[in-house]
């Protein structure tokens, strides 16, 4: 389980993170994207010693998709500022349980808690609840087949587990997301059917806007492949 390289230059490494892989190291000791990136760059450019790989944003462990790593401290600083200012555009595809038609814009107030045994959990609460943060997402149904729907999601805010909680709140949990109401695991249970398909950023040195894309994995099954091909075009190559 290793990332695919979508783009590489002197300042950026853009990868497709596989679902189930950590974005950064934790106490499990499992392989993470940053550690993998350092090893990849060391081998790719035959560099001895430490190699810089700066984490500027994250994807939840069970979520796959496009993710950018900074190769220099200058790039890391400029990219981190973009994410603080929320100027990057992030789009996702989710396969959800049930028949979901149409489109919408959802606003909720989310409260994050941390349990030593169960990990991070997020719930929808009333506006004004102490510690709650406003969460806004847009969604459009792209295809409905049987008892599952393919939904394209855009984020106006970036809260922990936001898409997972808000889609579940609509009565349509993400396939495989047992934490937020799904009926059964997806594949081997390490991932859920949520994928970051589009990431648009300003290049940290050339200053032009660039979009990188990543298609969902085959474990989603082939039923939605025609719709996915219409939505996700090939990314810039390495």
C-alpha positions as CSV (number, residue, x, y, z in Angstrom):
1,X,0.0,0.0,0.0
2,X,2.0,3.0,-1.3
3,X,1.0,6.2,-3.0
4,X,1.0,6.8,-6.8
5,X,3.0,9.8,-7.9
6,X,0.8,12.3,-9.8
7,X,3.3,15.1,-10.2
8,X,6.9,15.9,-9.2
9,X,9.1,19.0,-9.6
10,X,11.7,20.8,-7.5
11,X,9.1,22.2,-5.2
12,X,6.1,19.8,-5.1
13,X,5.4,16.1,-4.8
14,X,1.7,15.3,-5.5
15,X,0.5,11.8,-4.8
16,X,-2.7,9.8,-4.7
17,X,-2.8,8.5,-1.1
18,X,-4.4,5.0,-0.8
19,X,-7.3,4.7,1.5
20,X,-6.1,3.2,4.8
21,X,-2.7,4.9,4.8
22,X,-1.8,7.5,7.4
23,X,-1.0,11.1,6.2
24,X,1.6,11.4,8.9
25,X,3.2,9.1,11.5
26,X,1.3,8.2,14.7
27,X,1.9,5.8,17.6
28,X,0.8,2.8,15.5
29,X,4.1,2.7,13.7
30,X,2.3,2.1,10.4
31,X,3.7,3.6,7.2
32,X,2.6,7.2,6.5
33,X,2.7,9.4,3.4
34,X,5.4,11.8,4.8
35,X,7.8,8.9,5.7
36,X,7.1,7.2,2.4
37,X,7.8,10.5,0.5
38,X,11.1,11.1,2.2
39,X,12.2,7.6,1.3
40,X,10.9,8.0,-2.3
41,X,12.7,11.3,-2.8
42,X,15.9,9.9,-1.3
43,X,15.9,7.0,-3.8
44,X,14.6,9.1,-6.7
45,X,17.4,11.6,-6.5
46,X,20.1,9.5,-4.8
47,X,20.2,11.8,-1.8
48,X,22.1,10.7,1.3
49,X,20.9,11.7,4.8
50,X,17.7,13.6,5.6
51,X,15.3,14.7,2.9
52,X,12.7,17.4,3.4
53,X,9.0,16.5,2.9
54,X,6.6,19.0,4.4
55,X,3.1,18.1,5.3
56,X,0.7,21.0,4.5
57,X,-2.7,19.3,4.7
58,X,-4.1,15.9,5.6
59,X,-6.6,13.3,4.5
60,X,-8.3,11.0,7.1
61,X,-6.7,7.6,7.2
62,X,-9.6,5.7,5.6
63,X,-9.9,8.4,2.8
64,X,-7.8,8.2,-0.4
65,X,-7.0,10.8,-3.1
66,X,-4.9,13.7,-4.2
67,X,-2.5,15.1,-1.6
68,X,0.4,17.6,-2.0
69,X,3.8,17.4,-0.2
70,X,6.2,20.3,-0.1
71,X,9.8,19.6,-1.1
72,X,11.3,22.8,0.3
73,X,10.7,24.9,3.4
74,X,9.7,27.9,1.2
75,X,7.1,25.7,-0.7
76,X,5.8,24.4,2.7
77,X,5.4,27.9,4.1
78,X,3.5,29.2,1.0
79,X,1.3,26.1,0.7
80,X,0.5,26.1,4.4
81,X,-0.6,29.8,4.0
82,X,-2.9,28.8,1.1
83,X,-4.6,26.2,3.2
84,X,-4.9,28.6,6.1
85,X,-6.6,31.1,3.8
86,X,-8.7,28.3,2.2
87,X,-7.7,29.2,-1.3
88,X,-7.1,25.6,-2.6
89,X,-10.1,24.0,-4.2
90,X,-10.9,20.4,-3.0
91,X,-13.5,18.2,-4.6
92,X,-14.4,14.7,-3.5
93,X,-16.5,11.7,-4.8
94,X,-18.4,9.6,-2.3
95,X,-20.4,6.5,-2.8
96,X,-23.2,6.5,-0.3
97,X,-25.9,4.1,0.9
98,X,-29.4,4.7,-0.4
99,X,-30.8,6.7,-3.4
100,X,-29.8,10.3,-3.2
101,X,-30.9,12.6,-6.0
102,X,-30.5,16.3,-6.7
103,X,-28.1,18.6,-5.1
104,X,-27.8,20.8,-2.0
105,X,-25.8,23.0,0.3
106,X,-25.6,21.8,3.9
107,X,-24.7,23.9,6.9
108,X,-24.2,22.2,10.3
109,X,-22.4,22.8,13.6
110,X,-19.9,20.0,14.4
111,X,-18.3,19.1,17.7
112,X,-15.2,17.0,17.7
113,X,-14.3,14.8,20.7
114,X,-11.3,12.5,21.3
115,X,-11.6,9.2,23.0
116,X,-8.4,7.3,23.9
117,X,-9.9,4.0,22.8
118,X,-12.3,5.0,20.0
119,X,-10.3,7.9,18.5
120,X,-11.7,11.1,17.0
121,X,-15.5,11.3,16.7
122,X,-17.6,14.2,15.4
123,X,-21.2,14.9,15.9
124,X,-23.8,17.4,14.7
125,X,-24.9,19.8,17.5
126,X,-27.0,22.9,17.9
127,X,-25.5,26.3,16.9
128,X,-24.0,27.9,19.9
129,X,-22.8,24.6,21.5
130,X,-19.5,25.2,23.3
131,X,-16.6,24.2,21.0
132,X,-18.8,23.6,17.9
133,X,-17.6,24.8,14.5
134,X,-19.7,25.8,11.5
135,X,-19.4,23.3,8.6
136,X,-20.6,24.0,5.0
137,X,-20.5,21.6,2.1
138,X,-22.2,21.4,-1.3
139,X,-23.2,18.2,-3.0
140,X,-24.5,17.0,-6.3
141,X,-25.8,13.5,-7.1
142,X,-24.0,12.2,-10.2
143,X,-25.4,8.7,-10.5
144,X,-27.9,6.4,-8.8
145,X,-27.7,2.6,-9.2
146,X,-29.8,0.3,-7.1
147,X,-29.3,1.2,-3.4
148,X,-26.2,3.3,-3.8
149,X,-25.5,6.8,-5.1
150,X,-22.4,8.5,-6.4
151,X,-22.1,12.0,-5.0
152,X,-19.7,14.9,-5.8
153,X,-18.9,17.0,-2.8
154,X,-17.3,20.5,-2.5
155,X,-16.1,21.9,0.8
156,X,-16.5,25.6,1.9
157,X,-15.0,24.7,5.3
158,X,-12.5,22.1,6.3
159,X,-13.6,20.3,9.5
160,X,-12.6,17.0,10.8
161,X,-14.7,14.2,9.4
162,X,-17.0,16.8,7.9
163,X,-18.1,15.1,4.7
164,X,-18.6,11.8,6.6
165,X,-20.7,13.4,9.3
166,X,-22.8,15.6,7.0
167,X,-23.6,12.9,4.5
168,X,-24.6,10.6,7.3
169,X,-26.7,13.4,8.7
170,X,-28.6,13.4,5.4
171,X,-29.4,9.8,5.9
172,X,-26.8,8.5,3.4
173,X,-23.7,7.3,5.2
174,X,-20.6,6.7,3.1
175,X,-20.2,3.0,2.0
176,X,-17.8,1.3,4.4
177,X,-17.9,4.1,7.0
178,X,-19.0,2.0,10.0
179,X,-18.1,4.9,12.4
180,X,-20.9,7.0,10.9
181,X,-23.6,4.6,10.2
182,X,-22.7,2.4,7.2
183,X,-24.1,-1.1,7.3
184,X,-21.0,-3.0,6.1
185,X,-17.2,-2.5,5.5
186,X,-15.8,-1.7,2.1
187,X,-13.3,-4.3,0.8
188,X,-10.8,-5.2,3.5
189,X,-12.2,-2.6,5.9
190,X,-9.3,-0.2,5.8
191,X,-10.9,2.4,3.6
192,X,-14.3,4.0,3.0
193,X,-15.8,5.1,-0.3
194,X,-14.7,8.8,-0.1
195,X,-11.9,10.0,-2.4
196,X,-10.3,13.4,-3.0
197,X,-10.6,13.6,-6.7
198,X,-9.5,17.2,-7.4
199,X,-7.0,19.4,-5.7
200,X,-6.3,22.9,-7.1
201,X,-3.5,24.9,-5.6
202,X,-1.3,27.9,-6.6
203,X,2.2,26.7,-7.5
204,X,4.4,28.0,-4.7
205,X,7.1,29.5,-7.0
206,X,5.5,29.8,-10.4
207,X,2.3,31.2,-9.0
208,X,-0.1,29.6,-11.5
209,X,-3.1,27.6,-10.5
210,X,-2.8,23.9,-11.1
211,X,-5.3,21.1,-10.7
212,X,-4.3,17.5,-9.9
213,X,-6.8,14.6,-10.1
214,X,-7.1,11.1,-8.8
215,X,-9.7,8.5,-9.5
216,X,-11.3,6.3,-6.8
217,X,-9.8,2.7,-6.4
218,X,-11.3,-0.3,-8.1
219,X,-12.5,-1.7,-4.7
220,X,-15.5,0.7,-5.2
221,X,-16.7,-1.7,-8.0
222,X,-17.3,-1.0,-11.6
223,X,-20.9,0.1,-11.6
224,X,-20.1,3.8,-11.4
225,X,-17.1,3.8,-13.7
226,X,-18.8,5.6,-16.6
227,X,-19.9,8.5,-14.3
228,X,-16.5,8.6,-12.7
229,X,-14.7,8.9,-16.0
230,X,-16.9,11.9,-16.9
231,X,-15.9,13.6,-13.6
232,X,-12.3,12.7,-13.2
233,X,-10.0,13.5,-16.1
234,X,-6.3,12.4,-16.0
235,X,-4.0,14.5,-13.9
236,X,-0.9,16.3,-14.9
237,X,1.8,13.7,-15.3
238,X,5.1,13.3,-13.6
